[in-house]
Amino acid sequence: MKILLSGIQPSGILHIGNYLGAIKQWTELQKDFQLFAMIADLHAITVPQKPDELRQNILNTTMLYIAAGIDPQKSTIFIQSHVPAHAELGWILNTMTPLGDLERMTQFKDKKEKQSEVFAGLFNYPVLMAADILLYQTDVVPVGEDQQQHIELTRSLAKRFNNKFGETFKIPEGFIPPQTARIMGLDDPTKKMSKSAASANNYIALLDTPDEIRRKVKIAVTDSGKEIVYDEEEKPAIANLMRIFAAFAGGEPDDIEKQYQGKSYSDFKRDLGELLVEKLTPLQQRYQELSEDPESVMDILRKGADHANKIAQKTLHKAQQKIGFLV
């Protein structure tokens, strides 16, 4: 089976944007790929974290992975920092990454504007992301539209290393899932849904209560007019809600448009709220079961780290030999 790697930072509350754009895709792709589902804690500390909160968020993210359907019997669930090869290969790749490539990263520019003080880790994290991918000889990396630059950097570094030292890394391909690749904020359809948003009304958290889900959908921003039509240019807010509806209902936005022809925004929002409650309830129940048995979660993480370390060490050892380390 081809190898697929992806991960989420345990730096806050996971929401339906994370689920639709990433986790849900992984649960489907694990049928056809060998999935490495990473909890990216090394990436999380590129911005300040409170230690106790970070530890809890790591466990929460792990439990949400499993509750959402990532099967530890099929896939490797592991914490990034439990595999030292990520940091070791990241340093090797840093020594051959042009400064200009990192300065052009749009995500760094965006994040830099939000920080009062910027540290080297935030600047260098695309290189660590490249190491994450290359360590497992990854074939496919599912990414959002805003992550394409990182895949191109990874491919460039792999080619540069291979050309200089001989064939070492597989050249990965990026994969952007259709429709749900970019879920926008409920309070601002021009910006991506974000767990770091100033207002909790920006997102629907996977663990929000039914009443909270209904409330957030009810007050979500809509466009002028009354027609429920899918038009990303003229009606970006309702188009975003229609994408969410279609993704959870298992259809297309065009289907939603036909279903709600002649109906009001309030009808549509009421049904969307009920749909989200229905779809998220089983995930929340499974999460609660896991939270009551933390040792089983730790066992999954230990087994995941053992398997990930075996694969990663093999690639790291090969890279170390190629550059002249005495190993």
ZAROVO-142478 format. One record per residue (C-alpha): residue in one letter; x negated, y, z. Coordinates in Angstrom, 2 decimals. Layout:
# ZAROVO-142478
<atom code="a" xx="X" yy="Y" zz="Z"/>
...
# end
This chain:
# ZAROVO-142478
<atom code="m" xx="0.00" yy="0.00" zz="0.00"/>
<atom code="k" xx="-1.14" yy="3.52" zz="-0.71"/>
<atom code="i" xx="-2.01" yy="5.67" zz="2.29"/>
<atom code="l" xx="-0.02" yy="8.74" zz="3.35"/>
<atom code="l" xx="-1.11" yy="11.09" zz="6.14"/>
<atom code="s" xx="0.69" yy="14.01" zz="7.71"/>
<atom code="g" xx="1.07" yy="15.66" zz="11.09"/>
<atom code="i" xx="2.73" yy="18.35" zz="13.14"/>
<atom code="q" xx="1.19" yy="20.61" zz="15.77"/>
<atom code="p" xx="2.56" yy="20.02" zz="19.29"/>
<atom code="s" xx="2.71" yy="23.75" zz="19.90"/>
<atom code="g" xx="6.39" yy="24.33" zz="20.56"/>
<atom code="i" xx="9.92" yy="23.16" zz="19.97"/>
<atom code="l" xx="10.50" yy="20.96" zz="16.92"/>
<atom code="h" xx="13.45" yy="22.05" zz="14.83"/>
<atom code="i" xx="15.50" yy="20.90" zz="11.85"/>
<atom code="g" xx="13.01" yy="22.57" zz="9.49"/>
<atom code="n" xx="10.27" yy="20.26" zz="10.83"/>
<atom code="y" xx="12.65" yy="17.33" zz="10.56"/>
<atom code="l" xx="13.91" yy="17.95" zz="7.03"/>
<atom code="g" xx="10.63" yy="19.20" zz="5.61"/>
<atom code="a" xx="8.44" yy="16.57" zz="7.21"/>
<atom code="i" xx="9.61" yy="13.91" zz="9.67"/>
<atom code="k" xx="12.68" yy="12.76" zz="7.72"/>
<atom code="q" xx="10.54" yy="12.47" zz="4.60"/>
<atom code="w" xx="8.00" yy="10.35" zz="6.46"/>
<atom code="t" xx="10.64" yy="7.92" zz="7.71"/>
<atom code="e" xx="11.66" yy="7.29" zz="4.11"/>
<atom code="l" xx="8.13" yy="7.20" zz="2.70"/>
<atom code="q" xx="6.90" yy="4.69" zz="5.33"/>
<atom code="k" xx="8.80" yy="2.03" zz="3.39"/>
<atom code="d" xx="6.43" yy="2.41" zz="0.44"/>
<atom code="f" xx="3.27" yy="3.82" zz="2.04"/>
<atom code="q" xx="0.97" yy="3.04" zz="4.93"/>
<atom code="l" xx="1.83" yy="6.09" zz="7.04"/>
<atom code="f" xx="-0.54" yy="7.80" zz="9.47"/>
<atom code="a" xx="1.67" yy="10.13" zz="11.54"/>
<atom code="m" xx="-0.62" yy="12.46" zz="13.48"/>
<atom code="i" xx="0.10" yy="14.70" zz="16.45"/>
<atom code="a" xx="-2.25" yy="17.55" zz="15.53"/>
<atom code="d" xx="-3.39" yy="18.76" zz="18.95"/>
<atom code="l" xx="-6.80" yy="19.97" zz="17.71"/>
<atom code="h" xx="-4.98" yy="22.29" zz="15.33"/>
<atom code="a" xx="-2.66" yy="23.43" zz="18.11"/>
<atom code="i" xx="-5.49" yy="24.94" zz="20.14"/>
<atom code="t" xx="-6.50" yy="27.31" zz="17.34"/>
<atom code="v" xx="-4.14" yy="29.65" zz="19.19"/>
<atom code="p" xx="-3.96" yy="29.86" zz="23.01"/>
<atom code="q" xx="-2.04" yy="27.06" zz="24.74"/>
<atom code="k" xx="-1.09" yy="26.44" zz="28.35"/>
<atom code="p" xx="-2.62" yy="23.04" zz="29.27"/>
<atom code="d" xx="0.40" yy="21.61" zz="31.06"/>
<atom code="e" xx="2.75" yy="22.71" zz="28.30"/>
<atom code="l" xx="0.44" yy="21.31" zz="25.63"/>
<atom code="r" xx="0.33" yy="17.90" zz="27.31"/>
<atom code="q" xx="4.11" yy="17.81" zz="27.55"/>
<atom code="n" xx="4.53" yy="18.98" zz="23.95"/>
<atom code="i" xx="2.22" yy="16.18" zz="22.76"/>
<atom code="l" xx="4.44" yy="13.61" zz="24.47"/>
<atom code="n" xx="7.61" yy="15.33" zz="23.25"/>
<atom code="t" xx="6.37" yy="15.32" zz="19.66"/>
<atom code="t" xx="5.46" yy="11.64" zz="19.90"/>
<atom code="m" xx="8.90" yy="10.74" zz="21.23"/>
<atom code="l" xx="10.63" yy="12.81" zz="18.55"/>
<atom code="y" xx="8.61" yy="11.04" zz="15.84"/>
<atom code="i" xx="9.84" yy="7.68" zz="17.12"/>
<atom code="a" xx="13.38" yy="8.85" zz="17.85"/>
<atom code="a" xx="13.66" yy="10.21" zz="14.31"/>
<atom code="g" xx="12.79" yy="6.82" zz="12.84"/>
<atom code="i" xx="9.02" yy="6.56" zz="12.46"/>
<atom code="d" xx="8.48" yy="2.89" zz="13.22"/>
<atom code="p" xx="5.32" yy="2.06" zz="15.23"/>
<atom code="q" xx="5.48" yy="-1.46" zz="13.77"/>
<atom code="k" xx="5.10" yy="-0.04" zz="10.24"/>
<atom code="s" xx="3.25" yy="3.22" zz="10.79"/>
<atom code="t" xx="0.31" yy="4.48" zz="12.81"/>
<atom code="i" xx="1.32" yy="7.16" zz="15.32"/>
<atom code="f" xx="-1.71" yy="8.77" zz="16.96"/>
<atom code="i" xx="-3.04" yy="11.89" zz="18.64"/>
<atom code="q" xx="-5.67" yy="13.72" zz="16.60"/>
<atom code="s" xx="-8.05" yy="14.32" zz="19.53"/>
<atom code="h" xx="-8.03" yy="10.59" zz="20.35"/>
<atom code="v" xx="-10.00" yy="10.06" zz="17.13"/>
<atom code="p" xx="-13.34" yy="11.93" zz="17.54"/>
<atom code="a" xx="-14.19" yy="11.42" zz="13.86"/>
<atom code="h" xx="-11.83" yy="14.27" zz="12.95"/>
<atom code="a" xx="-14.01" yy="16.85" zz="14.66"/>
<atom code="e" xx="-17.25" yy="15.17" zz="13.51"/>
<atom code="l" xx="-16.30" yy="15.07" zz="9.84"/>
<atom code="g" xx="-14.84" yy="18.56" zz="10.15"/>
<atom code="w" xx="-18.27" yy="19.88" zz="11.15"/>
<atom code="i" xx="-19.97" yy="18.12" zz="8.22"/>
<atom code="l" xx="-17.47" yy="19.62" zz="5.78"/>
<atom code="n" xx="-17.87" yy="23.05" zz="7.38"/>
<atom code="t" xx="-21.52" yy="23.05" zz="6.33"/>
<atom code="m" xx="-20.52" yy="22.88" zz="2.67"/>
<atom code="t" xx="-17.41" yy="25.08" zz="2.63"/>
<atom code="p" xx="-17.88" yy="28.47" zz="0.95"/>
<atom code="l" xx="-16.85" yy="31.37" zz="3.21"/>
<atom code="g" xx="-14.86" yy="32.89" zz="0.36"/>
<atom code="d" xx="-12.62" yy="29.82" zz="0.12"/>
<atom code="l" xx="-11.53" yy="30.26" zz="3.73"/>
<atom code="e" xx="-11.10" yy="34.02" zz="3.42"/>
<atom code="r" xx="-8.60" yy="33.47" zz="0.60"/>
<atom code="m" xx="-6.31" yy="31.25" zz="2.70"/>
<atom code="t" xx="-2.94" yy="33.02" zz="2.90"/>
<atom code="q" xx="-1.89" yy="31.16" zz="6.06"/>
<atom code="f" xx="-4.96" yy="32.50" zz="7.88"/>
<atom code="k" xx="-4.10" yy="36.04" zz="6.77"/>
<atom code="d" xx="-0.52" yy="35.63" zz="8.01"/>
<atom code="k" xx="-1.53" yy="34.16" zz="11.36"/>
<atom code="k" xx="-4.31" yy="36.71" zz="11.85"/>
<atom code="e" xx="-1.77" yy="39.54" zz="11.74"/>
<atom code="k" xx="0.18" yy="37.97" zz="14.62"/>
<atom code="q" xx="-2.83" yy="37.54" zz="16.94"/>
<atom code="s" xx="-4.35" yy="40.23" zz="19.13"/>
<atom code="e" xx="-7.65" yy="38.33" zz="19.02"/>
<atom code="v" xx="-8.73" yy="35.87" zz="16.34"/>
<atom code="f" xx="-11.12" yy="32.98" zz="17.02"/>
<atom code="a" xx="-13.30" yy="30.94" zz="14.68"/>
<atom code="g" xx="-11.10" yy="27.86" zz="15.03"/>
<atom code="l" xx="-8.17" yy="29.63" zz="13.38"/>
<atom code="f" xx="-10.43" yy="30.60" zz="10.48"/>
<atom code="n" xx="-11.94" yy="27.11" zz="10.10"/>
<atom code="y" xx="-8.85" yy="24.97" zz="10.62"/>
<atom code="p" xx="-8.32" yy="24.28" zz="6.87"/>
<atom code="v" xx="-11.65" yy="22.42" zz="6.94"/>
<atom code="l" xx="-10.48" yy="20.32" zz="9.88"/>
<atom code="m" xx="-7.30" yy="19.63" zz="7.91"/>
<atom code="a" xx="-9.45" yy="18.42" zz="5.02"/>
<atom code="a" xx="-11.29" yy="16.09" zz="7.41"/>
<atom code="d" xx="-7.94" yy="14.77" zz="8.71"/>
<atom code="i" xx="-6.94" yy="13.80" zz="5.18"/>
<atom code="l" xx="-10.25" yy="12.48" zz="3.87"/>
<atom code="l" xx="-11.00" yy="10.27" zz="6.88"/>
<atom code="y" xx="-8.25" yy="7.81" zz="5.96"/>
<atom code="q" xx="-8.95" yy="7.75" zz="2.20"/>
<atom code="t" xx="-5.50" yy="9.24" zz="1.87"/>
<atom code="d" xx="-3.66" yy="8.94" zz="-1.43"/>
<atom code="v" xx="-0.71" yy="11.28" zz="-0.77"/>
<atom code="v" xx="-0.12" yy="14.22" zz="1.58"/>
<atom code="p" xx="3.45" yy="15.54" zz="1.86"/>
<atom code="v" xx="3.23" yy="19.31" zz="2.25"/>
<atom code="g" xx="5.37" yy="22.42" zz="2.20"/>
<atom code="e" xx="4.92" yy="24.99" zz="-0.53"/>
<atom code="d" xx="2.84" yy="27.14" zz="1.82"/>
<atom code="q" xx="0.33" yy="24.31" zz="2.37"/>
<atom code="q" xx="-0.69" yy="23.77" zz="-1.27"/>
<atom code="q" xx="-3.83" yy="25.87" zz="-0.82"/>
<atom code="h" xx="-5.02" yy="23.47" zz="1.87"/>
<atom code="i" xx="-4.62" yy="20.46" zz="-0.41"/>
<atom code="e" xx="-6.59" yy="22.23" zz="-3.13"/>
<atom code="l" xx="-9.37" yy="23.01" zz="-0.64"/>
<atom code="t" xx="-9.40" yy="19.36" zz="0.48"/>
<atom code="r" xx="-9.66" yy="18.15" zz="-3.11"/>
<atom code="s" xx="-12.42" yy="20.67" zz="-3.82"/>
<atom code="l" xx="-14.47" yy="19.61" zz="-0.76"/>
<atom code="a" xx="-14.06" yy="15.92" zz="-1.58"/>
<atom code="k" xx="-15.24" yy="16.47" zz="-5.15"/>
<atom code="r" xx="-18.15" yy="18.63" zz="-3.99"/>
<atom code="f" xx="-19.27" yy="15.97" zz="-1.48"/>
<atom code="n" xx="-18.87" yy="13.13" zz="-3.99"/>
<atom code="n" xx="-20.79" yy="15.00" zz="-6.67"/>
<atom code="k" xx="-23.65" yy="15.81" zz="-4.32"/>
<atom code="f" xx="-23.97" yy="12.57" zz="-2.33"/>
<atom code="g" xx="-22.16" yy="9.91" zz="-4.35"/>
<atom code="e" xx="-18.64" yy="8.48" zz="-4.27"/>
<atom code="t" xx="-17.40" yy="8.72" zz="-0.67"/>
<atom code="f" xx="-13.91" yy="10.22" zz="-0.47"/>
<atom code="k" xx="-10.71" yy="9.50" zz="-2.36"/>
<atom code="i" xx="-9.24" yy="12.61" zz="-4.00"/>
<atom code="p" xx="-5.77" yy="13.06" zz="-2.44"/>
<atom code="e" xx="-2.62" yy="14.31" zz="-4.13"/>
<atom code="g" xx="-0.15" yy="16.71" zz="-2.58"/>
<atom code="f" xx="3.57" yy="15.94" zz="-2.63"/>
<atom code="i" xx="6.26" yy="18.59" zz="-2.13"/>
<atom code="p" xx="9.64" yy="17.02" zz="-1.29"/>
<atom code="p" xx="12.51" yy="18.56" zz="-3.31"/>
<atom code="q" xx="15.13" yy="20.92" zz="-1.84"/>
<atom code="t" xx="14.09" yy="20.65" zz="1.80"/>
<atom code="a" xx="10.44" yy="21.63" zz="1.37"/>
<atom code="r" xx="11.15" yy="25.11" zz="2.76"/>
<atom code="i" xx="13.96" yy="25.64" zz="5.26"/>
<atom code="m" xx="14.40" yy="29.30" zz="6.13"/>
<atom code="g" xx="15.34" yy="30.97" zz="9.40"/>
<atom code="l" xx="19.01" yy="31.19" zz="10.36"/>
<atom code="d" xx="18.50" yy="34.84" zz="11.35"/>
<atom code="d" xx="16.34" yy="35.81" zz="8.35"/>
<atom code="p" xx="16.56" yy="33.83" zz="5.08"/>
<atom code="t" xx="13.44" yy="35.56" zz="3.74"/>
<atom code="k" xx="11.17" yy="33.86" zz="6.32"/>
<atom code="k" xx="10.50" yy="30.20" zz="6.98"/>
<atom code="m" xx="12.21" yy="28.61" zz="9.99"/>
<atom code="s" xx="9.60" yy="28.71" zz="12.74"/>
<atom code="k" xx="9.26" yy="27.32" zz="16.25"/>
<atom code="s" xx="7.20" yy="30.44" zz="17.08"/>
<atom code="a" xx="9.95" yy="32.85" zz="15.95"/>
<atom code="a" xx="10.74" yy="35.72" zz="18.28"/>
<atom code="s" xx="14.36" yy="34.60" zz="18.64"/>
<atom code="a" xx="15.64" yy="31.07" zz="19.35"/>
<atom code="n" xx="18.49" yy="31.92" zz="16.96"/>
<atom code="n" xx="15.99" yy="31.50" zz="14.12"/>
<atom code="y" xx="16.08" yy="27.70" zz="14.38"/>
<atom code="i" xx="18.11" yy="24.73" zz="15.52"/>
<atom code="a" xx="15.91" yy="22.63" zz="17.79"/>
<atom code="l" xx="16.20" yy="18.87" zz="17.49"/>
<atom code="l" xx="17.10" yy="18.75" zz="21.18"/>
<atom code="d" xx="19.59" yy="21.62" zz="21.21"/>
<atom code="t" xx="22.90" yy="20.74" zz="22.89"/>
<atom code="p" xx="26.02" yy="20.33" zz="20.71"/>
<atom code="d" xx="27.41" yy="23.65" zz="21.94"/>
<atom code="e" xx="24.13" yy="25.41" zz="21.22"/>
<atom code="i" xx="24.01" yy="23.95" zz="17.71"/>
<atom code="r" xx="27.56" yy="25.12" zz="16.99"/>
<atom code="r" xx="26.80" yy="28.59" zz="18.39"/>
<atom code="k" xx="23.64" yy="29.06" zz="16.32"/>
<atom code="v" xx="25.35" yy="27.98" zz="13.11"/>
<atom code="k" xx="28.32" yy="30.25" zz="13.83"/>
<atom code="i" xx="26.12" yy="33.36" zz="14.19"/>
<atom code="a" xx="23.73" yy="32.44" zz="11.33"/>
<atom code="v" xx="23.23" yy="35.24" zz="8.83"/>
<atom code="t" xx="25.29" yy="35.06" zz="5.63"/>
<atom code="d" xx="25.39" yy="37.15" zz="2.47"/>
<atom code="s" xx="27.89" yy="39.73" zz="1.25"/>
<atom code="g" xx="30.97" yy="38.38" zz="-0.49"/>
<atom code="k" xx="32.97" yy="35.30" zz="0.41"/>
<atom code="e" xx="32.13" yy="32.69" zz="-2.22"/>
<atom code="i" xx="30.13" yy="29.65" zz="-1.21"/>
<atom code="v" xx="27.83" yy="29.35" zz="-4.21"/>
<atom code="y" xx="24.25" yy="28.15" zz="-4.45"/>
<atom code="d" xx="22.25" yy="31.14" zz="-5.67"/>
<atom code="e" xx="18.80" yy="31.53" zz="-4.10"/>
<atom code="e" xx="18.30" yy="35.02" zz="-5.56"/>
<atom code="e" xx="21.67" yy="36.64" zz="-4.90"/>
<atom code="k" xx="22.78" yy="34.61" zz="-1.87"/>
<atom code="p" xx="19.61" yy="33.40" zz="-0.09"/>
<atom code="a" xx="21.27" yy="33.01" zz="3.32"/>
<atom code="i" xx="24.19" yy="30.83" zz="2.25"/>
<atom code="a" xx="21.87" yy="28.93" zz="-0.13"/>
<atom code="n" xx="19.65" yy="28.06" zz="2.83"/>
<atom code="l" xx="22.63" yy="26.80" zz="4.83"/>
<atom code="m" xx="23.79" yy="24.79" zz="1.83"/>
<atom code="r" xx="20.35" yy="23.16" zz="1.54"/>
<atom code="i" xx="20.55" yy="22.18" zz="5.21"/>
<atom code="f" xx="24.09" yy="20.83" zz="4.76"/>
<atom code="a" xx="23.15" yy="18.84" zz="1.65"/>
<atom code="a" xx="20.02" yy="17.39" zz="3.28"/>
<atom code="f" xx="21.92" yy="16.11" zz="6.32"/>
<atom code="a" xx="24.96" yy="14.97" zz="4.29"/>
<atom code="g" xx="22.80" yy="13.14" zz="1.75"/>
<atom code="g" xx="23.86" yy="15.15" zz="-1.32"/>
<atom code="e" xx="22.91" yy="18.17" zz="-3.38"/>
<atom code="p" xx="23.78" yy="21.87" zz="-2.90"/>
<atom code="d" xx="25.94" yy="21.67" zz="-6.03"/>
<atom code="d" xx="28.08" yy="19.05" zz="-4.28"/>
<atom code="i" xx="28.57" yy="21.40" zz="-1.34"/>
<atom code="e" xx="29.53" yy="24.22" zz="-3.71"/>
<atom code="k" xx="32.29" yy="22.09" zz="-5.24"/>
<atom code="q" xx="33.46" yy="20.86" zz="-1.83"/>
<atom code="y" xx="33.89" yy="24.41" zz="-0.49"/>
<atom code="q" xx="35.28" yy="26.11" zz="-3.56"/>
<atom code="g" xx="37.94" yy="28.56" zz="-2.39"/>
<atom code="k" xx="37.08" yy="28.06" zz="1.29"/>
<atom code="s" xx="35.64" yy="30.60" zz="3.72"/>
<atom code="y" xx="32.24" yy="30.99" zz="5.34"/>
<atom code="s" xx="33.83" yy="30.13" zz="8.69"/>
<atom code="d" xx="35.18" yy="26.82" zz="7.30"/>
<atom code="f" xx="31.75" yy="25.98" zz="5.92"/>
<atom code="k" xx="29.89" yy="26.94" zz="9.10"/>
<atom code="r" xx="32.29" yy="25.01" zz="11.32"/>
<atom code="d" xx="31.75" yy="21.85" zz="9.28"/>
<atom code="l" xx="27.99" yy="22.37" zz="9.14"/>
<atom code="g" xx="27.85" yy="22.69" zz="12.92"/>
<atom code="e" xx="29.81" yy="19.45" zz="13.38"/>
<atom code="l" xx="27.64" yy="17.65" zz="10.83"/>
<atom code="l" xx="24.45" yy="18.65" zz="12.64"/>
<atom code="v" xx="25.87" yy="17.54" zz="15.99"/>
<atom code="e" xx="26.84" yy="14.18" zz="14.48"/>
<atom code="k" xx="23.45" yy="13.59" zz="12.84"/>
<atom code="l" xx="21.28" yy="14.76" zz="15.73"/>
<atom code="t" xx="23.11" yy="12.94" zz="18.53"/>
<atom code="p" xx="21.56" yy="9.48" zz="17.82"/>
<atom code="l" xx="18.07" yy="11.05" zz="17.68"/>
<atom code="q" xx="18.67" yy="12.80" zz="21.01"/>
<atom code="q" xx="19.94" yy="9.60" zz="22.63"/>
<atom code="r" xx="16.87" yy="7.66" zz="21.46"/>
<atom code="y" xx="14.61" yy="10.47" zz="22.70"/>
<atom code="q" xx="16.24" yy="10.27" zz="26.13"/>
<atom code="e" xx="15.63" yy="6.50" zz="26.25"/>
<atom code="l" xx="11.95" yy="6.99" zz="25.41"/>
<atom code="s" xx="11.54" yy="9.75" zz="28.00"/>
<atom code="e" xx="12.67" yy="7.28" zz="30.65"/>
<atom code="d" xx="9.93" yy="4.81" zz="29.64"/>
<atom code="p" xx="6.76" yy="6.91" zz="29.22"/>
<atom code="e" xx="4.43" yy="3.90" zz="29.53"/>
<atom code="s" xx="5.85" yy="2.40" zz="26.34"/>
<atom code="v" xx="5.14" yy="5.70" zz="24.57"/>
<atom code="m" xx="1.55" yy="5.73" zz="25.87"/>
<atom code="d" xx="1.12" yy="2.14" zz="24.68"/>
<atom code="i" xx="2.19" yy="3.14" zz="21.17"/>
<atom code="l" xx="-0.32" yy="6.00" zz="21.23"/>
<atom code="r" xx="-3.14" yy="3.75" zz="22.45"/>
<atom code="k" xx="-2.49" yy="1.21" zz="19.71"/>
<atom code="g" xx="-2.23" yy="3.99" zz="17.14"/>
<atom code="a" xx="-5.55" yy="5.49" zz="18.23"/>
<atom code="d" xx="-7.26" yy="2.08" zz="18.10"/>
<atom code="h" xx="-6.14" yy="1.51" zz="14.51"/>
<atom code="a" xx="-6.85" yy="5.08" zz="13.40"/>
<atom code="n" xx="-10.34" yy="4.97" zz="14.95"/>
<atom code="k" xx="-11.24" yy="1.81" zz="13.03"/>
<atom code="i" xx="-10.35" yy="3.38" zz="9.69"/>
<atom code="a" xx="-11.78" yy="6.82" zz="10.48"/>
<atom code="q" xx="-15.10" yy="5.53" zz="11.84"/>
<atom code="k" xx="-15.69" yy="3.54" zz="8.68"/>
<atom code="t" xx="-15.33" yy="6.66" zz="6.52"/>
<atom code="l" xx="-17.34" yy="8.86" zz="8.91"/>
<atom code="h" xx="-20.18" yy="6.31" zz="9.04"/>
<atom code="k" xx="-20.32" yy="6.27" zz="5.24"/>
<atom code="a" xx="-20.41" yy="10.08" zz="5.06"/>
<atom code="q" xx="-23.12" yy="10.26" zz="7.75"/>
<atom code="q" xx="-25.29" yy="7.80" zz="5.87"/>
<atom code="k" xx="-24.86" yy="9.72" zz="2.63"/>
<atom code="i" xx="-26.02" yy="13.05" zz="4.08"/>
<atom code="g" xx="-29.07" yy="11.52" zz="5.76"/>
<atom code="f" xx="-28.09" yy="11.01" zz="9.39"/>
<atom code="l" xx="-29.81" yy="8.15" zz="11.16"/>
<atom code="v" xx="-26.85" yy="5.87" zz="11.92"/>
# end
